[in-house]
Amino acid sequence: MIIQCKKCTTKFRFKDELMAGDGVWVRCGRCGHEFFEINTKPHTFVPPAKEHPAWVKPDPAAAPKPLTPADVITPHGAETPAARPQPEAAPKPPEPEDVPTAPDAAKPAPEEEEETEAGDEEEVERPRASFWTPGRLVAYSILVFLVVGSVYFWLNPGITRDVLNFVSPGAGDRVLGPSPKASTATAPGAINFAEVKERFTKSTAAGDLLVISGLAVNEYEYPVGRVRLRGRILDNTGKLLGEVETFAGNLLNDEELNRLSDKEILVELQKPEGSDMPNTGIRPRASIPFMIVFMNPPKEVDEFIIELAGVERTAASN
């Protein structure tokens, strides 16, 4: 027959001839727990191989007599439950390898296959699935890319216009208006302009900005300084929409354009001696960079003009 420990649920193979009366006391060979195993076949008589002091022969004619602690099957050399004194404190359960075992005839043999059932029945806590699945990573990456790209194109409408025109010719001009056309006044023996380019950007302090930059080239035969430039913006009919004057040699980066107010931008660009490059002693055929900024230009801007507003003859710089 098969019996099972009431504490560790380990199952053992128990010989039928060791069972008597209402049941017997047994000790688990794994955890040492003592428990009373009820005889499920109290009227079954199996003649023993030999007389054993811990086995009581059932009497079919009489009512089954409950076993007393003295009749309990106990391991060889161990005390009976009645004879064992009560400890003052609950003793620590002995380790399985330290528990005394019963004689071979009374010791139940564990079944290797049955022992694994208790472990298999334990509920295993499964790890929670990660929030960042591959699909979500791809979706969030695309979302971040779209947000960053939208902010970049919003801050640089000139680039946005070029991209739209590349995708669909004329689309950028229809959506954002035509790109301003450069018109510079040049003459021999004067100040000419080279590498002129324009771009639109947005400032958190000054609003929409039209930034025009380039190089002022000295075509005179002597050194010059305090080069002052005038920028004008026109619509498609030639009507003047705005005019700004600045001195060459003053430049602002994107961080300054975004941070400074419109008045602060004008002050920075109107320093006669130049803040980034000296606006004095410019030798013949030499050049100096310049920047002109229009604050919140009208949408009707179709053309801009750069012309010389003033220049002074100076000594050559060392």
C-alpha positions in Angstrom: 0.0 0.0 0.0 1.0 3.6 -0.4 1.1 6.0 2.5 1.8 9.8 2.6 3.5 12.0 5.2 1.0 14.5 6.6 3.8 17.2 6.8 6.0 17.0 3.8 3.5 15.0 1.6 6.2 12.5 0.7 4.7 9.2 -0.5 6.1 5.8 0.6 5.5 2.1 -0.2 4.3 0.5 3.0 4.0 -3.3 3.5 0.5 -4.5 4.1 1.5 -6.9 6.8 2.8 -4.0 9.0 -0.7 -2.5 9.2 -2.9 -3.7 12.1 -6.1 -2.7 13.9 -7.3 0.9 13.3 -3.8 1.8 12.1 -0.3 2.3 13.2 2.0 5.2 14.2 4.9 5.7 11.7 7.7 8.2 11.4 8.6 9.8 8.0 12.0 8.9 6.8 12.5 12.2 5.1 11.3 14.9 7.6 11.0 12.9 10.8 7.4 13.7 11.4 5.4 11.2 13.3 1.8 10.6 12.2 -1.0 8.0 12.7 -1.8 6.0 9.5 -5.4 4.8 9.5 -5.9 1.2 8.4 -8.2 1.4 5.4 -8.7 -2.4 5.5 -9.2 -3.1 9.2 -10.7 -6.6 8.6 -8.0 -7.8 6.3 -5.8 -10.3 7.8 -2.4 -11.0 6.4 -0.3 -13.6 8.3 3.1 -12.0 9.2 6.4 -13.5 8.1 7.5 -13.4 11.7 6.2 -12.2 15.0 7.0 -8.5 15.5 6.5 -6.7 18.8 5.1 -3.6 17.0 2.4 -5.5 15.1 -0.9 -6.5 16.7 -2.8 -9.4 15.2 -6.4 -8.3 14.3 -9.2 -10.2 15.9 -12.2 -10.5 13.5 -14.6 -11.6 16.3 -13.9 -8.6 18.5 -14.2 -4.9 17.8 -10.9 -3.3 16.7 -9.0 -2.1 19.6 -7.2 1.2 19.2 -3.5 1.1 19.5 -2.0 2.7 22.5 1.2 4.6 22.2 3.0 1.5 23.4 1.8 -0.4 20.3 3.0 2.2 17.9 5.6 1.3 15.3 8.7 3.3 16.0 12.1 3.2 14.5 14.7 0.8 16.0 16.4 2.4 19.0 14.0 5.4 19.2 11.8 6.3 22.1 8.0 5.7 21.9 5.7 8.8 21.9 4.5 7.8 25.5 8.0 7.2 26.9 9.6 10.3 25.3 9.7 13.2 27.8 8.1 16.5 26.8 10.8 19.0 25.9 10.9 22.4 27.7 11.1 24.1 24.3 10.1 23.0 20.9 13.1 21.2 19.4 14.4 22.1 16.0 13.2 19.4 13.5 16.2 17.1 12.7 17.6 17.1 9.2 16.4 14.2 7.1 19.9 12.6 7.1 20.0 12.8 11.0 16.6 11.1 11.6 16.9 7.5 13.0 15.4 5.0 10.6 13.3 2.0 11.5 14.3 -1.6 10.7 14.2 -2.7 7.1 10.8 -4.4 7.7 9.1 -1.3 9.1 10.8 1.5 7.1 8.7 2.6 4.2 10.6 2.8 0.9 10.0 6.1 -1.0 9.0 6.0 -4.5 11.2 8.1 -6.7 8.5 9.0 -9.2 6.0 9.9 -6.4 8.4 12.3 -4.7 8.5 14.7 -7.6 4.7 15.2 -7.5 4.8 17.6 -4.6 7.3 19.8 -6.3 5.4 19.7 -9.6 2.2 20.9 -7.9 3.8 24.0 -6.5 2.7 27.1 -8.3 5.6 28.8 -10.1 5.5 32.5 -10.2 6.0 33.6 -13.8 8.0 36.8 -14.5 6.0 39.8 -15.7 6.4 40.6 -19.4 8.5 43.6 -20.2 6.7 46.8 -21.2 9.2 47.5 -24.0 8.3 44.9 -26.6 10.0 45.1 -30.0 6.8 46.5 -31.5 6.5 49.3 -28.9 10.2 50.2 -29.4 9.7 50.6 -33.1 6.5 52.6 -32.6 8.0 55.0 -30.1 11.2 55.4 -32.2 9.1 56.5 -35.2 7.1 58.9 -33.0 10.2 60.5 -31.6 11.7 60.9 -35.1 8.5 62.5 -36.4 8.4 65.0 -33.4 12.0 66.0 -33.7 11.7 66.3 -37.5 8.6 68.5 -37.2 10.3 70.8 -34.7 13.4 71.1 -36.9 11.4 71.9 -40.1 9.3 74.4 -38.1 12.4 76.2 -37.0 13.9 76.2 -40.5 11.2 77.1 -43.0 13.8 77.7 -45.7 14.9 74.1 -45.5 11.2 73.0 -45.3 10.5 74.9 -48.5 13.4 73.3 -50.3 12.4 69.8 -49.2 8.8 70.3 -50.4 10.0 71.7 -53.7 12.2 68.6 -54.1 9.3 66.2 -53.3 6.8 68.1 -55.5 8.1 71.0 -57.6 6.5 74.3 -56.5 4.9 72.8 -53.4 7.2 74.6 -51.0 6.5 78.0 -52.7 2.7 77.4 -52.6 2.7 76.4 -48.9 5.4 78.8 -47.5 5.6 81.4 -50.2 8.4 81.9 -52.8 11.9 82.1 -51.6 13.3 85.7 -51.5 15.6 86.5 -54.5 18.9 88.1 -53.8 19.8 91.3 -55.6 23.1 93.0 -54.8 24.5 96.3 -56.0 28.1 95.7 -57.1 30.6 98.0 -58.9 34.3 98.0 -59.6 36.3 100.0 -57.0 33.7 99.5 -54.3 32.5 96.9 -51.8 31.1 93.8 -53.5 29.2 90.9 -52.0 29.9 87.1 -52.3 28.4 83.9 -51.0 25.1 85.6 -50.1 22.4 83.3 -48.7 19.2 83.5 -46.8 17.3 81.3 -44.4 14.2 81.5 -42.2 14.3 80.5 -38.6 12.2 80.9 -35.4 13.2 82.6 -32.2 11.5 82.0 -28.8 12.2 85.6 -27.9 12.0 87.5 -31.2 9.6 85.4 -33.3 10.1 84.7 -37.0 13.5 85.8 -38.4 14.8 86.2 -42.0 18.6 85.9 -41.7 20.8 87.0 -44.6 24.6 86.4 -44.5 27.5 86.6 -46.8 30.9 88.2 -47.4 31.8 91.9 -48.1 34.8 92.0 -50.4 37.0 95.1 -50.6 37.5 96.0 -54.2 39.2 99.3 -53.4 42.9 99.8 -53.9 43.4 100.8 -50.3 42.3 99.4 -46.9 38.9 100.2 -45.6 36.9 99.8 -42.3 33.6 100.5 -40.6 31.8 98.8 -43.5 28.0 99.4 -43.1 25.4 97.5 -45.0 21.8 98.0 -45.8 19.3 95.3 -46.4 15.9 95.7 -48.0 13.0 93.3 -48.6 10.5 93.7 -51.4 7.3 92.0 -52.6 6.7 90.8 -56.1 5.7 94.2 -57.3 8.9 95.9 -56.0 7.2 97.5 -53.0 9.5 98.1 -50.0 8.5 95.9 -47.0 11.4 96.5 -44.6 14.9 97.9 -44.3 17.7 97.2 -41.8 21.3 98.5 -41.5 24.1 96.6 -39.8 27.9 96.7 -39.6 30.1 93.9 -41.0 32.0 91.7 -38.6 29.1 91.1 -36.3 27.7 87.5 -36.3 25.2 85.6 -34.2 24.9 81.8 -33.9 21.6 79.9 -33.7 21.6 79.9 -29.9 21.9 83.7 -29.7 19.3 84.2 -32.4 16.9 82.0 -30.4 17.7 83.6 -27.0 18.0 87.4 -27.8 15.1 89.7 -28.2 14.7 91.8 -31.4 16.3 94.9 -29.8 19.2 92.9 -28.5 19.8 91.4 -31.9 19.9 94.9 -33.5 22.4 96.1 -30.8 24.7 93.2 -31.4 24.7 93.7 -35.2 25.3 97.4 -35.1 28.7 97.5 -33.5 30.9 99.6 -35.9 34.2 97.9 -35.0 32.8 94.4 -35.3 32.4 91.9 -32.4 33.5 88.7 -34.1 35.9 90.1 -36.8 37.6 93.5 -36.8 35.8 95.8 -39.1 38.9 97.9 -39.8 42.0 97.7 -41.9 40.5 95.4 -44.5 43.1 95.1 -47.2 42.3 95.1 -50.9 40.7 91.9 -52.2 40.1 90.8 -48.5 36.7 90.1 -47.2 34.7 90.3 -44.0 31.5 88.4 -43.1 28.3 90.2 -42.4 24.8 89.3 -41.2 21.4 91.1 -41.6 18.3 90.0 -39.7 14.7 91.0 -40.4 12.3 90.4 -37.5 8.9 88.9 -38.3 9.1 89.6 -42.1 5.8 89.8 -44.0 4.7 86.7 -45.9 4.7 88.7 -49.1 8.5 88.9 -49.2 9.7 88.0 -52.7 13.1 89.7 -53.0 15.9 91.2 -50.9 18.6 93.7 -51.8 22.0 94.1 -50.1 23.8 97.4 -50.7 26.7 99.4 -49.2 25.5 102.0 -46.7 28.9 103.4 -45.7 32.6 102.7 -45.6 35.7 104.5 -44.3 39.3 104.5 -45.6 41.7 103.3 -43.0 45.4 102.4 -42.6 46.3 98.8 -43.3 46.1 96.5 -40.3 49.2 94.6 -39.2 
